[in-house]
C-alpha cells in the first residue's frame, strides 16, 4: 500500500482520476497500484514525483 502517496493526494486534493490522467492509465489501474496489488513503473513514479515536486524516495520508499 502506498501510504505516503495517499497522504500526499489527500493533502493536495488530488484524485485517482487526476493521477490516472497524468500517467495515461485507467482509474482502476491507479487503484490497484495504490493498494499495492500491482507495482508502479519507474516512469510512473518519476511523473508522480515531478507532479508533487518531491523526490521519488519521499513518496515510494518506506
Beta strands, then each sheet from edge to edge (+ up, - down):
end
